[in-house]
Amino acid sequence: MKKHLFVAAAALLLAGAAVPVQAQMSVNDADASAVNCGAFQRWGAGGWTVTSPTSMSFDNGSTVRLAPGMSFGPGTTQGSVAIPVILDRHCGNL
């Protein structure tokens, strides 16, 4: 009886392991389709400040509107999107 339970439990574990795993988007995976680099000023060690109203449209279909004075330090996110990483990618990491 124990042998049958062990075989059944092993089969369930193996069946669960065979299910495909869907990749999830991490914070840094999103990318903007176009960035108005003139609307940002880089400061310090990797931070950015918005200098004029702008928005970013992302490849996942979402859009973020940014207002003058908003600042993004290194490692920060806005709506789970790493804005400084995207700005470094599109506008240069000076």
Jmol script that loads the backbone (N, CA, C; Angstrom):
load data "model"
ATOM      1  N   MET A   1       0.820  -1.205   0.000  1.00  0.00           N
ATOM      2  CA  MET A   1       0.000   0.000   0.000  1.00  0.00           C
ATOM      3  C   MET A   1       0.865   1.271   0.000  1.00  0.00           C
ATOM      4  N   LYS A   2       1.922   1.263   0.838  1.00  0.00           N
ATOM      5  CA  LYS A   2       2.805   2.428   0.892  1.00  0.00           C
ATOM      6  C   LYS A   2       3.494   2.653  -0.446  1.00  0.00           C
ATOM      7  N   LYS A   3       3.814   1.549  -1.123  1.00  0.00           N
ATOM      8  CA  LYS A   3       4.497   1.661  -2.407  1.00  0.00           C
ATOM      9  C   LYS A   3       3.606   2.360  -3.433  1.00  0.00           C
ATOM     10  N   HIS A   4       2.318   2.039  -3.433  1.00  0.00           N
ATOM     11  CA  HIS A   4       1.373   2.659  -4.367  1.00  0.00           C
ATOM     12  C   HIS A   4       1.218   4.155  -4.074  1.00  0.00           C
ATOM     13  N   LEU A   5       1.175   4.520  -2.786  1.00  0.00           N
ATOM     14  CA  LEU A   5       1.071   5.933  -2.423  1.00  0.00           C
ATOM     15  C   LEU A   5       2.325   6.698  -2.839  1.00  0.00           C
ATOM     16  N   PHE A   6       3.485   6.059  -2.651  1.00  0.00           N
ATOM     17  CA  PHE A   6       4.738   6.695  -3.055  1.00  0.00           C
ATOM     18  C   PHE A   6       4.773   6.929  -4.559  1.00  0.00           C
ATOM     19  N   VAL A   7       4.354   5.940  -5.328  1.00  0.00           N
ATOM     20  CA  VAL A   7       4.342   6.062  -6.787  1.00  0.00           C
ATOM     21  C   VAL A   7       3.373   7.164  -7.213  1.00  0.00           C
ATOM     22  N   ALA A   8       2.206   7.212  -6.573  1.00  0.00           N
ATOM     23  CA  ALA A   8       1.222   8.243  -6.913  1.00  0.00           C
ATOM     24  C   ALA A   8       1.755   9.637  -6.573  1.00  0.00           C
ATOM     25  N   ALA A   9       2.398   9.772  -5.408  1.00  0.00           N
ATOM     26  CA  ALA A   9       2.949  11.066  -5.009  1.00  0.00           C
ATOM     27  C   ALA A   9       4.075  11.488  -5.951  1.00  0.00           C
ATOM     28  N   ALA A  10       4.922  10.549  -6.324  1.00  0.00           N
ATOM     29  CA  ALA A  10       6.011  10.858  -7.249  1.00  0.00           C
ATOM     30  C   ALA A  10       5.470  11.278  -8.606  1.00  0.00           C
ATOM     31  N   ALA A  11       4.424  10.621  -9.076  1.00  0.00           N
ATOM     32  CA  ALA A  11       3.825  10.973 -10.365  1.00  0.00           C
ATOM     33  C   ALA A  11       3.246  12.387 -10.325  1.00  0.00           C
ATOM     34  N   LEU A  12       2.597  12.748  -9.218  1.00  0.00           N
ATOM     35  CA  LEU A  12       2.046  14.099  -9.087  1.00  0.00           C
ATOM     36  C   LEU A  12       3.156  15.151  -9.073  1.00  0.00           C
ATOM     37  N   LEU A  13       4.232  14.869  -8.365  1.00  0.00           N
ATOM     38  CA  LEU A  13       5.348  15.818  -8.331  1.00  0.00           C
ATOM     39  C   LEU A  13       5.971  15.995  -9.704  1.00  0.00           C
ATOM     40  N   LEU A  14       6.169  14.901 -10.414  1.00  0.00           N
ATOM     41  CA  LEU A  14       6.760  14.983 -11.746  1.00  0.00           C
ATOM     42  C   LEU A  14       5.834  15.685 -12.730  1.00  0.00           C
ATOM     43  N   ALA A  15       4.539  15.447 -12.604  1.00  0.00           N
ATOM     44  CA  ALA A  15       3.581  16.105 -13.500  1.00  0.00           C
ATOM     45  C   ALA A  15       3.601  17.619 -13.275  1.00  0.00           C
ATOM     46  N   GLY A  16       3.722  18.039 -12.029  1.00  0.00           N
ATOM     47  CA  GLY A  16       3.796  19.464 -11.725  1.00  0.00           C
ATOM     48  C   GLY A  16       5.072  20.091 -12.239  1.00  0.00           C
ATOM     49  N   ALA A  17       6.157  19.334 -12.227  1.00  0.00           N
ATOM     50  CA  ALA A  17       7.437  19.861 -12.691  1.00  0.00           C
ATOM     51  C   ALA A  17       7.484  19.981 -14.206  1.00  0.00           C
ATOM     52  N   ALA A  18       6.592  19.273 -14.906  1.00  0.00           N
ATOM     53  CA  ALA A  18       6.606  19.280 -16.365  1.00  0.00           C
ATOM     54  C   ALA A  18       5.816  20.440 -16.962  1.00  0.00           C
ATOM     55  N   VAL A  19       5.139  21.213 -16.122  1.00  0.00           N
ATOM     56  CA  VAL A  19       4.339  22.334 -16.614  1.00  0.00           C
ATOM     57  C   VAL A  19       5.282  23.453 -17.051  1.00  0.00           C
ATOM     58  N   PRO A  20       5.076  24.035 -18.237  1.00  0.00           N
ATOM     59  CA  PRO A  20       5.959  25.117 -18.681  1.00  0.00           C
ATOM     60  C   PRO A  20       5.845  26.334 -17.772  1.00  0.00           C
ATOM     61  N   VAL A  21       6.942  26.987 -17.562  1.00  0.00           N
ATOM     62  CA  VAL A  21       6.989  28.174 -16.717  1.00  0.00           C
ATOM     63  C   VAL A  21       6.954  29.400 -17.619  1.00  0.00           C
ATOM     64  N   GLN A  22       6.035  30.311 -17.338  1.00  0.00           N
ATOM     65  CA  GLN A  22       5.928  31.543 -18.106  1.00  0.00           C
ATOM     66  C   GLN A  22       6.922  32.561 -17.557  1.00  0.00           C
ATOM     67  N   ALA A  23       7.647  33.202 -18.426  1.00  0.00           N
ATOM     68  CA  ALA A  23       8.581  34.241 -17.998  1.00  0.00           C
ATOM     69  C   ALA A  23       7.795  35.454 -17.535  1.00  0.00           C
ATOM     70  N   GLN A  24       8.215  36.028 -16.436  1.00  0.00           N
ATOM     71  CA  GLN A  24       7.574  37.226 -15.934  1.00  0.00           C
ATOM     72  C   GLN A  24       8.469  38.420 -16.215  1.00  0.00           C
ATOM     73  N   MET A  25       7.836  39.567 -16.444  1.00  0.00           N
ATOM     74  CA  MET A  25       8.593  40.770 -16.732  1.00  0.00           C
ATOM     75  C   MET A  25       9.163  41.317 -15.431  1.00  0.00           C
ATOM     76  N   SER A  26      10.445  41.534 -15.400  1.00  0.00           N
ATOM     77  CA  SER A  26      11.051  42.138 -14.226  1.00  0.00           C
ATOM     78  C   SER A  26      10.995  43.657 -14.383  1.00  0.00           C
ATOM     79  N   VAL A  27      11.411  44.331 -13.351  1.00  0.00           N
ATOM     80  CA  VAL A  27      11.347  45.790 -13.348  1.00  0.00           C
ATOM     81  C   VAL A  27      12.096  46.402 -14.522  1.00  0.00           C
ATOM     82  N   ASN A  28      13.255  45.833 -14.851  1.00  0.00           N
ATOM     83  CA  ASN A  28      14.087  46.448 -15.878  1.00  0.00           C
ATOM     84  C   ASN A  28      13.800  45.974 -17.295  1.00  0.00           C
ATOM     85  N   ASP A  29      12.828  45.092 -17.492  1.00  0.00           N
ATOM     86  CA  ASP A  29      12.557  44.554 -18.821  1.00  0.00           C
ATOM     87  C   ASP A  29      11.751  45.499 -19.707  1.00  0.00           C
ATOM     88  N   ALA A  30      10.959  46.365 -19.124  1.00  0.00           N
ATOM     89  CA  ALA A  30      10.140  47.268 -19.927  1.00  0.00           C
ATOM     90  C   ALA A  30      11.039  48.262 -20.647  1.00  0.00           C
ATOM     91  N   ASP A  31      10.660  48.612 -21.849  1.00  0.00           N
ATOM     92  CA  ASP A  31      11.423  49.611 -22.591  1.00  0.00           C
ATOM     93  C   ASP A  31      10.457  50.580 -23.252  1.00  0.00           C
ATOM     94  N   ALA A  32      10.853  51.827 -23.328  1.00  0.00           N
ATOM     95  CA  ALA A  32      10.028  52.853 -23.955  1.00  0.00           C
ATOM     96  C   ALA A  32      10.224  52.808 -25.462  1.00  0.00           C
ATOM     97  N   SER A  33       9.146  53.060 -26.193  1.00  0.00           N
ATOM     98  CA  SER A  33       9.234  53.058 -27.651  1.00  0.00           C
ATOM     99  C   SER A  33       9.952  54.310 -28.159  1.00  0.00           C
ATOM    100  N   ALA A  34       9.826  55.411 -27.455  1.00  0.00           N
ATOM    101  CA  ALA A  34      10.532  56.650 -27.803  1.00  0.00           C
ATOM    102  C   ALA A  34      10.668  57.481 -26.531  1.00  0.00           C
ATOM    103  N   VAL A  35      11.795  58.152 -26.397  1.00  0.00           N
ATOM    104  CA  VAL A  35      12.046  58.974 -25.212  1.00  0.00           C
ATOM    105  C   VAL A  35      12.464  60.369 -25.664  1.00  0.00           C
ATOM    106  N   ASN A  36      11.822  61.387 -25.117  1.00  0.00           N
ATOM    107  CA  ASN A  36      12.189  62.777 -25.378  1.00  0.00           C
ATOM    108  C   ASN A  36      13.322  63.146 -24.416  1.00  0.00           C
ATOM    109  N   CYS A  37      14.549  62.872 -24.803  1.00  0.00           N
ATOM    110  CA  CYS A  37      15.706  63.094 -23.926  1.00  0.00           C
ATOM    111  C   CYS A  37      15.854  64.558 -23.520  1.00  0.00           C
ATOM    112  N   GLY A  38      15.352  65.477 -24.344  1.00  0.00           N
ATOM    113  CA  GLY A  38      15.428  66.895 -24.021  1.00  0.00           C
ATOM    114  C   GLY A  38      14.559  67.294 -22.844  1.00  0.00           C
ATOM    115  N   ALA A  39      13.657  66.419 -22.412  1.00  0.00           N
ATOM    116  CA  ALA A  39      12.773  66.716 -21.291  1.00  0.00           C
ATOM    117  C   ALA A  39      13.368  66.272 -19.954  1.00  0.00           C
ATOM    118  N   PHE A  40      14.623  65.812 -19.974  1.00  0.00           N
ATOM    119  CA  PHE A  40      15.258  65.296 -18.765  1.00  0.00           C
ATOM    120  C   PHE A  40      16.639  65.901 -18.590  1.00  0.00           C
ATOM    121  N   GLN A  41      17.046  66.026 -17.346  1.00  0.00           N
ATOM    122  CA  GLN A  41      18.404  66.457 -17.029  1.00  0.00           C
ATOM    123  C   GLN A  41      19.008  65.423 -16.091  1.00  0.00           C
ATOM    124  N   ARG A  42      20.217  64.998 -16.416  1.00  0.00           N
ATOM    125  CA  ARG A  42      20.905  64.008 -15.586  1.00  0.00           C
ATOM    126  C   ARG A  42      21.639  64.724 -14.460  1.00  0.00           C
ATOM    127  N   TRP A  43      21.639  64.132 -13.280  1.00  0.00           N
ATOM    128  CA  TRP A  43      22.332  64.718 -12.136  1.00  0.00           C
ATOM    129  C   TRP A  43      23.017  63.626 -11.320  1.00  0.00           C
ATOM    130  N   GLY A  44      24.008  64.042 -10.576  1.00  0.00           N
ATOM    131  CA  GLY A  44      24.675  63.153  -9.623  1.00  0.00           C
ATOM    132  C   GLY A  44      25.158  61.858 -10.234  1.00  0.00           C
ATOM    133  N   ALA A  45      25.011  60.821  -9.472  1.00  0.00           N
ATOM    134  CA  ALA A  45      25.511  59.500  -9.864  1.00  0.00           C
ATOM    135  C   ALA A  45      24.396  58.652 -10.458  1.00  0.00           C
ATOM    136  N   GLY A  46      23.755  59.143 -11.502  1.00  0.00           N
ATOM    137  CA  GLY A  46      22.762  58.335 -12.199  1.00  0.00           C
ATOM    138  C   GLY A  46      21.323  58.751 -12.025  1.00  0.00           C
ATOM    139  N   GLY A  47      21.069  59.900 -11.423  1.00  0.00           N
ATOM    140  CA  GLY A  47      19.700  60.365 -11.261  1.00  0.00           C
ATOM    141  C   GLY A  47      19.254  61.234 -12.421  1.00  0.00           C
ATOM    142  N   TRP A  48      17.950  61.348 -12.590  1.00  0.00           N
ATOM    143  CA  TRP A  48      17.369  62.151 -13.663  1.00  0.00           C
ATOM    144  C   TRP A  48      16.231  62.990 -13.093  1.00  0.00           C
ATOM    145  N   THR A  49      16.065  64.216 -13.631  1.00  0.00           N
ATOM    146  CA  THR A  49      14.959  65.094 -13.268  1.00  0.00           C
ATOM    147  C   THR A  49      14.227  65.503 -14.536  1.00  0.00           C
ATOM    148  N   VAL A  50      12.897  65.514 -14.460  1.00  0.00           N
ATOM    149  CA  VAL A  50      12.063  65.946 -15.586  1.00  0.00           C
ATOM    150  C   VAL A  50      12.099  67.472 -15.618  1.00  0.00           C
ATOM    151  N   THR A  51      12.414  68.047 -16.788  1.00  0.00           N
ATOM    152  CA  THR A  51      12.501  69.503 -16.923  1.00  0.00           C
ATOM    153  C   THR A  51      11.328  70.109 -17.690  1.00  0.00           C
ATOM    154  N   SER A  52      10.591  69.299 -18.438  1.00  0.00           N
ATOM    155  CA  SER A  52       9.395  69.774 -19.143  1.00  0.00           C
ATOM    156  C   SER A  52       8.409  68.609 -19.247  1.00  0.00           C
ATOM    157  N   PRO A  53       7.104  68.919 -19.353  1.00  0.00           N
ATOM    158  CA  PRO A  53       6.108  67.842 -19.396  1.00  0.00           C
ATOM    159  C   PRO A  53       6.388  66.868 -20.536  1.00  0.00           C
ATOM    160  N   THR A  54       6.282  65.595 -20.241  1.00  0.00           N
ATOM    161  CA  THR A  54       6.523  64.568 -21.252  1.00  0.00           C
ATOM    162  C   THR A  54       5.819  63.284 -20.830  1.00  0.00           C
ATOM    163  N   SER A  55       5.822  62.326 -21.703  1.00  0.00           N
ATOM    164  CA  SER A  55       5.285  61.007 -21.369  1.00  0.00           C
ATOM    165  C   SER A  55       6.150  59.951 -22.033  1.00  0.00           C
ATOM    166  N   MET A  56       6.077  58.751 -21.498  1.00  0.00           N
ATOM    167  CA  MET A  56       6.787  57.607 -22.072  1.00  0.00           C
ATOM    168  C   MET A  56       5.769  56.522 -22.360  1.00  0.00           C
ATOM    169  N   SER A  57       5.793  56.017 -23.581  1.00  0.00           N
ATOM    170  CA  SER A  57       4.956  54.879 -23.952  1.00  0.00           C
ATOM    171  C   SER A  57       5.849  53.649 -23.980  1.00  0.00           C
ATOM    172  N   PHE A  58       5.396  52.594 -23.340  1.00  0.00           N
ATOM    173  CA  PHE A  58       6.221  51.402 -23.193  1.00  0.00           C
ATOM    174  C   PHE A  58       5.764  50.291 -24.112  1.00  0.00           C
ATOM    175  N   ASP A  59       6.686  49.371 -24.366  1.00  0.00           N
ATOM    176  CA  ASP A  59       6.398  48.269 -25.281  1.00  0.00           C
ATOM    177  C   ASP A  59       5.317  47.329 -24.752  1.00  0.00           C
ATOM    178  N   ASN A  60       4.951  47.445 -23.479  1.00  0.00           N
ATOM    179  CA  ASN A  60       3.870  46.618 -22.943  1.00  0.00           C
ATOM    180  C   ASN A  60       2.512  47.298 -23.069  1.00  0.00           C
ATOM    181  N   GLY A  61       2.466  48.481 -23.717  1.00  0.00           N
ATOM    182  CA  GLY A  61       1.207  49.176 -23.963  1.00  0.00           C
ATOM    183  C   GLY A  61       0.863  50.243 -22.940  1.00  0.00           C
ATOM    184  N   SER A  62       1.601  50.351 -21.858  1.00  0.00           N
ATOM    185  CA  SER A  62       1.288  51.351 -20.843  1.00  0.00           C
ATOM    186  C   SER A  62       1.993  52.671 -21.155  1.00  0.00           C
ATOM    187  N   THR A  63       1.482  53.738 -20.563  1.00  0.00           N
ATOM    188  CA  THR A  63       2.054  55.070 -20.737  1.00  0.00           C
ATOM    189  C   THR A  63       2.191  55.720 -19.371  1.00  0.00           C
ATOM    190  N   VAL A  64       3.290  56.423 -19.160  1.00  0.00           N
ATOM    191  CA  VAL A  64       3.512  57.160 -17.917  1.00  0.00           C
ATOM    192  C   VAL A  64       3.701  58.621 -18.277  1.00  0.00           C
ATOM    193  N   ARG A  65       2.939  59.497 -17.615  1.00  0.00           N
ATOM    194  CA  ARG A  65       3.091  60.939 -17.819  1.00  0.00           C
ATOM    195  C   ARG A  65       3.988  61.482 -16.723  1.00  0.00           C
ATOM    196  N   LEU A  66       4.922  62.313 -17.131  1.00  0.00           N
ATOM    197  CA  LEU A  66       5.907  62.842 -16.197  1.00  0.00           C
ATOM    198  C   LEU A  66       5.853  64.363 -16.196  1.00  0.00           C
ATOM    199  N   ALA A  67       5.898  64.946 -15.007  1.00  0.00           N
ATOM    200  CA  ALA A  67       5.786  66.395 -14.847  1.00  0.00           C
ATOM    201  C   ALA A  67       7.126  66.990 -14.426  1.00  0.00           C
ATOM    202  N   PRO A  68       7.356  68.252 -14.786  1.00  0.00           N
ATOM    203  CA  PRO A  68       8.597  68.914 -14.383  1.00  0.00           C
ATOM    204  C   PRO A  68       8.793  68.842 -12.865  1.00  0.00           C
ATOM    205  N   GLY A  69      10.036  68.610 -12.482  1.00  0.00           N
ATOM    206  CA  GLY A  69      10.370  68.520 -11.065  1.00  0.00           C
ATOM    207  C   GLY A  69      10.420  67.101 -10.527  1.00  0.00           C
ATOM    208  N   MET A  70       9.800  66.154 -11.239  1.00  0.00           N
ATOM    209  CA  MET A  70       9.876  64.760 -10.792  1.00  0.00           C
ATOM    210  C   MET A  70      11.316  64.292 -10.941  1.00  0.00           C
ATOM    211  N   SER A  71      11.827  63.626  -9.919  1.00  0.00           N
ATOM    212  CA  SER A  71      13.205  63.135  -9.951  1.00  0.00           C
ATOM    213  C   SER A  71      13.227  61.635  -9.716  1.00  0.00           C
ATOM    214  N   PHE A  72      14.179  60.988 -10.354  1.00  0.00           N
ATOM    215  CA  PHE A  72      14.334  59.543 -10.257  1.00  0.00           C
ATOM    216  C   PHE A  72      15.796  59.236  -9.975  1.00  0.00           C
ATOM    217  N   GLY A  73      16.067  58.774  -8.781  1.00  0.00           N
ATOM    218  CA  GLY A  73      17.428  58.395  -8.417  1.00  0.00           C
ATOM    219  C   GLY A  73      17.750  57.006  -8.932  1.00  0.00           C
ATOM    220  N   PRO A  74      19.022  56.641  -8.910  1.00  0.00           N
ATOM    221  CA  PRO A  74      19.424  55.309  -9.362  1.00  0.00           C
ATOM    222  C   PRO A  74      18.684  54.229  -8.571  1.00  0.00           C
ATOM    223  N   GLY A  75      18.184  53.239  -9.276  1.00  0.00           N
ATOM    224  CA  GLY A  75      17.498  52.126  -8.634  1.00  0.00           C
ATOM    225  C   GLY A  75      16.038  52.366  -8.308  1.00  0.00           C
ATOM    226  N   THR A  76      15.511  53.551  -8.608  1.00  0.00           N
ATOM    227  CA  THR A  76      14.105  53.820  -8.301  1.00  0.00           C
ATOM    228  C   THR A  76      13.210  53.347  -9.442  1.00  0.00           C
ATOM    229  N   THR A  77      11.937  53.157  -9.114  1.00  0.00           N
ATOM    230  CA  THR A  77      10.952  52.747 -10.114  1.00  0.00           C
ATOM    231  C   THR A  77       9.729  53.642 -10.022  1.00  0.00           C
ATOM    232  N   GLN A  78       9.010  53.724 -11.112  1.00  0.00           N
ATOM    233  CA  GLN A  78       7.734  54.438 -11.184  1.00  0.00           C
ATOM    234  C   GLN A  78       6.751  53.470 -11.813  1.00  0.00           C
ATOM    235  N   GLY A  79       5.776  53.003 -11.059  1.00  0.00           N
ATOM    236  CA  GLY A  79       4.837  52.018 -11.593  1.00  0.00           C
ATOM    237  C   GLY A  79       5.546  50.741 -12.010  1.00  0.00           C
ATOM    238  N   SER A  80       6.508  50.310 -11.224  1.00  0.00           N
ATOM    239  CA  SER A  80       7.337  49.109 -11.438  1.00  0.00           C
ATOM    240  C   SER A  80       8.187  49.178 -12.708  1.00  0.00           C
ATOM    241  N   VAL A  81       8.438  50.381 -13.209  1.00  0.00           N
ATOM    242  CA  VAL A  81       9.318  50.573 -14.364  1.00  0.00           C
ATOM    243  C   VAL A  81      10.535  51.371 -13.902  1.00  0.00           C
ATOM    244  N   ALA A  82      11.710  50.895 -14.224  1.00  0.00           N
ATOM    245  CA  ALA A  82      12.956  51.557 -13.823  1.00  0.00           C
ATOM    246  C   ALA A  82      13.253  52.707 -14.786  1.00  0.00           C
ATOM    247  N   ILE A  83      12.666  53.862 -14.506  1.00  0.00           N
ATOM    248  CA  ILE A  83      12.818  55.034 -15.371  1.00  0.00           C
ATOM    249  C   ILE A  83      14.297  55.398 -15.575  1.00  0.00           C
ATOM    250  N   PRO A  84      15.145  55.431 -14.529  1.00  0.00           N
ATOM    251  CA  PRO A  84      16.552  55.783 -14.764  1.00  0.00           C
ATOM    252  C   PRO A  84      17.265  54.821 -15.716  1.00  0.00           C
ATOM    253  N   VAL A  85      16.928  53.551 -15.657  1.00  0.00           N
ATOM    254  CA  VAL A  85      17.549  52.571 -16.556  1.00  0.00           C
ATOM    255  C   VAL A  85      17.154  52.867 -18.000  1.00  0.00           C
ATOM    256  N   ILE A  86      15.887  53.180 -18.223  1.00  0.00           N
ATOM    257  CA  ILE A  86      15.407  53.489 -19.576  1.00  0.00           C
ATOM    258  C   ILE A  86      16.053  54.775 -20.090  1.00  0.00           C
ATOM    259  N   LEU A  87      16.166  55.784 -19.221  1.00  0.00           N
ATOM    260  CA  LEU A  87      16.806  57.033 -19.640  1.00  0.00           C
ATOM    261  C   LEU A  87      18.283  56.813 -19.949  1.00  0.00           C
ATOM    262  N   ASP A  88      18.961  56.007 -19.147  1.00  0.00           N
ATOM    263  CA  ASP A  88      20.365  55.683 -19.449  1.00  0.00           C
ATOM    264  C   ASP A  88      20.474  54.990 -20.801  1.00  0.00           C
ATOM    265  N   ARG A  89      19.540  54.087 -21.079  1.00  0.00           N
ATOM    266  CA  ARG A  89      19.567  53.318 -22.328  1.00  0.00           C
ATOM    267  C   ARG A  89      19.335  54.213 -23.542  1.00  0.00           C
ATOM    268  N   HIS A  90      18.372  55.142 -23.429  1.00  0.00           N
ATOM    269  CA  HIS A  90      17.991  55.962 -24.587  1.00  0.00           C
ATOM    270  C   HIS A  90      18.755  57.279 -24.684  1.00  0.00           C
ATOM    271  N   CYS A  91      19.090  57.864 -23.547  1.00  0.00           N
ATOM    272  CA  CYS A  91      19.676  59.205 -23.553  1.00  0.00           C
ATOM    273  C   CYS A  91      21.161  59.208 -23.209  1.00  0.00           C
ATOM    274  N   GLY A  92      21.693  58.080 -22.900  1.00  0.00           N
ATOM    275  CA  GLY A  92      23.119  57.988 -22.594  1.00  0.00           C
ATOM    276  C   GLY A  92      23.398  58.017 -21.114  1.00  0.00           C
ATOM    277  N   ASN A  93      24.347  57.220 -20.723  1.00  0.00           N
ATOM    278  CA  ASN A  93      24.765  57.154 -19.332  1.00  0.00           C
ATOM    279  C   ASN A  93      26.036  57.969 -19.203  1.00  0.00           C
ATOM    280  N   LEU A  94      25.878  59.264 -19.018  1.00  0.00           N
ATOM    281  CA  LEU A  94      27.020  60.194 -19.021  1.00  0.00           C
ATOM    282  C   LEU A  94      27.873  60.048 -17.787  1.00  0.00           C
TER     283      LEU A  94
END
end "model"
wireframe off; spacefill off
backbone 0.3
color backbone group
